[in-house]
Amino acid sequence: MPLEILYQDDYLVAINKPSGLLVHRSEIDRHETAFALQILRNQLGRKVYPVHRLDKPTSGVLVFALSSEMASLMVDQWRERAVEKRYLAIVRGYMPEFTHLDYAMSPPVDKYAKNEVPKPPQEAITDFRCLATVELPVAIDKYPQSRYALVEAMPHTGRKHQIRRHLKHLSHPIIGDARYGKGHHSRYFRDHLNAGRLLLHAWNLAIQHPVTGEPLSFSARLDDVWESLVTRFEWQEALPEALKSITPDLSTDCV
């Protein structure tokens, strides 16, 4: 299937990466044969150059440069923290209205690397906003009800698995997170709510154009799994306005 293109000009292209698709070939999934880089290259008929990453199970905005020179200029924006990133996540439990977390982390150890030495902790900062909550009348854990929250995450640094690890540290792991989450909650969402994916979506990315300096903002609509959960939990009005505008199926007029 062709990838959904959010923006394209002579210098860069932004796509909405689906959950389950690797950005490029990796030792993490040696058996995989499809990658966003390869699919987009074939789709456009030209080389593309990744400038940042999304985890395989994470969906949302992913930007590629169309030349190595543009890739270098764009990577500088990530290095200088001049990029604004916004994610949506569904987490276990009710989170506070706002949380600022400055919690350094060591890079995750690569299980495929031989004799890898753990590295020292690196600065990692994320802001979280709780947008909505829901309580389900099911006993999944030790309580007769189960609570969940819709959260917007705004990372100010770019550490590997930063949002996923920060939410685990706060005891609000993301639903569907096989590495850092709670398996019984993830299994309930998979088996009873038809949501068998990591519920983390990179919904918005704001950068400066590498040539013109113009501010650019890319927003990626929610997939069917997300749409179903937002509707079921009546979270339509809690979504950011820019996201509601590109996801018409979630209009409250249609509920």
C-alpha positions in Angstrom: 0.0 0.0 0.0 1.3 3.5 -0.8 2.2 5.7 2.2 0.1 8.7 3.0 2.0 11.8 2.1 1.3 14.8 4.3 3.6 17.3 2.5 6.1 17.3 -0.3 8.2 19.8 -2.1 11.6 19.8 -3.9 13.5 19.3 -0.6 11.5 17.2 1.8 8.5 14.9 2.2 6.5 14.1 5.3 4.4 10.9 5.6 2.0 9.4 8.1 3.8 6.2 9.1 1.5 3.3 10.0 2.1 1.3 13.2 4.1 -1.8 12.6 6.4 -0.4 9.9 10.1 0.0 10.4 11.7 3.2 9.2 14.6 1.3 7.7 16.3 -2.1 7.8 17.3 -3.0 11.4 18.8 -5.8 13.4 15.7 -5.5 15.7 13.5 -7.2 13.1 15.8 -9.2 10.8 12.8 -11.0 9.2 11.1 -7.8 8.0 11.2 -7.1 4.3 9.2 -3.8 4.1 10.5 -0.4 5.3 9.2 3.1 5.1 12.3 4.3 3.4 12.1 1.6 0.7 8.4 2.0 0.2 8.6 5.8 -0.1 11.6 5.6 -2.4 9.7 3.3 -4.8 6.6 5.4 -4.4 8.4 8.7 -5.4 10.9 7.1 -7.8 13.8 8.8 -6.1 16.1 8.5 -3.1 14.9 9.6 0.3 17.0 10.3 3.4 15.7 9.8 6.9 16.3 12.6 9.3 14.7 11.2 12.5 13.1 8.0 13.7 9.9 6.6 15.0 9.7 3.2 16.8 8.2 0.4 14.7 4.9 0.2 16.7 4.6 4.1 16.8 2.5 5.7 14.1 2.5 9.3 12.9 4.5 12.1 11.3 7.8 11.0 9.8 10.0 13.3 7.7 12.5 12.5 5.0 14.9 14.7 3.0 15.2 14.4 -0.7 19.0 14.9 -0.8 21.9 14.3 1.6 22.5 18.0 1.8 18.9 18.7 3.0 19.2 15.7 5.4 22.2 17.3 7.1 20.5 20.7 7.4 17.4 19.1 8.9 19.3 16.8 11.3 20.8 20.0 12.7 17.3 21.1 13.8 16.9 18.0 15.8 20.4 18.4 17.3 19.7 22.0 18.3 16.2 21.1 19.7 14.5 23.4 17.3 11.8 20.9 16.5 8.4 20.7 18.3 7.0 17.2 18.6 3.6 16.3 19.9 2.3 12.7 20.6 -0.9 11.2 21.8 -0.9 8.2 24.1 -3.4 6.1 26.0 -2.0 5.1 29.4 -3.0 3.1 32.4 -4.4 5.2 35.3 -5.4 8.8 35.6 -2.5 11.3 35.1 -2.3 14.8 36.6 -3.5 17.7 34.4 0.2 18.6 33.7 3.4 16.9 34.4 6.9 18.2 33.7 9.4 15.3 33.9 13.2 15.9 33.8 14.5 12.4 34.3 17.8 11.3 32.8 18.0 7.8 31.2 20.7 5.5 30.0 20.2 4.4 26.4 18.4 1.0 26.3 20.8 -1.9 25.9 20.7 -3.5 22.4 20.1 -7.2 23.0 21.6 -7.9 19.5 24.9 -6.1 20.2 27.6 -8.3 21.6 29.4 -7.2 24.8 27.6 -3.9 24.8 28.7 -1.7 27.8 25.8 0.3 29.4 26.2 4.0 28.8 25.8 6.8 31.4 22.4 8.5 31.8 21.5 11.3 29.3 19.3 14.3 29.9 15.7 13.5 29.0 12.8 16.0 29.4 9.1 15.5 28.5 6.0 17.5 29.3 2.6 15.6 29.6 -0.9 17.0 29.5 -3.9 14.8 30.5 -6.6 15.4 27.9 -9.3 13.0 29.1 -10.0 10.0 31.2 -12.2 6.9 31.3 -13.2 4.3 33.8 -14.2 0.8 32.6 -16.3 -1.5 34.7 -13.9 -4.4 34.3 -11.4 -5.9 36.9 -8.2 -6.2 34.9 -5.8 -5.5 37.8 -6.5 -5.6 41.6 -9.3 -3.1 41.4 -13.0 -3.7 40.3 -12.7 -0.9 37.8 -9.9 0.0 35.4 -8.9 3.6 34.6 -7.2 5.0 31.6 -6.1 8.5 30.3 -5.6 10.2 27.0 -2.3 12.0 27.2 -0.4 14.5 25.0 3.3 14.1 25.3 5.8 16.8 24.2 9.4 15.6 24.4 12.1 18.3 24.5 14.9 15.8 24.0 15.1 12.9 21.7 16.3 9.8 23.7 15.4 6.3 22.4 12.0 5.2 23.7 11.9 8.5 25.8 8.1 8.8 26.0 7.5 5.1 26.6 10.2 5.0 29.4 9.1 8.3 31.0 5.5 7.1 31.2 6.7 3.8 32.7 8.7 5.8 35.3 5.6 7.7 36.2 3.7 4.4 36.6 1.4 5.2 33.7 2.7 2.9 31.0 1.3 3.1 27.5 -1.3 0.5 26.5 0.1 -2.0 24.0 3.7 -1.4 25.0 5.3 -4.9 24.9 8.6 -3.7 26.4 7.6 -1.2 29.1 3.9 -1.7 29.6 1.5 -3.9 31.6 0.6 -7.1 29.7 -2.8 -7.7 31.2 -4.0 -4.2 30.3 -2.6 -4.5 26.8 -4.2 -7.9 26.3 -7.6 -6.6 27.4 -7.4 -3.8 24.8 -6.2 -6.3 22.2 -8.8 -9.0 22.9 -11.9 -6.9 23.8 -11.3 -3.5 22.2 -9.7 -4.7 18.9 -6.6 -2.5 19.8 -3.5 -4.7 19.5 -1.0 -2.0 18.8 1.1 0.4 20.8 -1.2 3.3 21.5 1.4 6.0 20.7 0.9 8.4 17.8 3.2 11.2 16.7 0.3 13.5 15.6 2.2 16.8 15.0 5.7 17.9 14.1 6.7 21.5 13.6 10.0 22.5 11.9 11.6 25.2 9.9 12.0 24.7 6.2 15.7 23.9 5.6 15.9 26.3 2.6 13.3 29.1 3.1 13.2 29.1 6.9 9.4 29.1 6.7 7.7 27.4 9.7 6.1 24.1 8.8 3.6 22.1 10.8 2.6 18.5 9.8 -0.3 16.7 11.4 -1.1 13.0 10.9 -4.7 11.7 11.3 -5.5 8.8 13.6 -5.9 5.3 12.2 -8.9 3.1 12.6 -7.8 1.6 15.9 -7.4 5.1 17.5 -10.7 6.3 15.9 -12.6 3.4 17.4 -11.2 4.0 20.9 -11.7 7.7 20.9 -15.3 7.2 19.8 -16.0 4.4 22.4 -14.5 6.5 25.2 -16.3 9.7 24.0 -13.0 11.6 23.8 -13.7 13.5 20.5 -13.8 16.9 22.1 -10.6 16.3 24.0 -8.5 16.0 20.9 -6.4 18.9 19.8 -8.3 21.1 17.3 -5.8 20.6 14.5 -6.2 16.8 14.8 -10.0 16.9 14.9 -10.0 19.0 11.7 -8.2 16.2 9.8 -10.2 13.4 11.3 -13.7 14.1 10.3 -15.0 10.7 11.4 -14.5 11.8 14.9 -16.8 14.8 14.7 -19.3 14.8 17.6 -22.0 15.4 15.0 -21.4 11.9 13.7 -21.7 10.1 17.1 
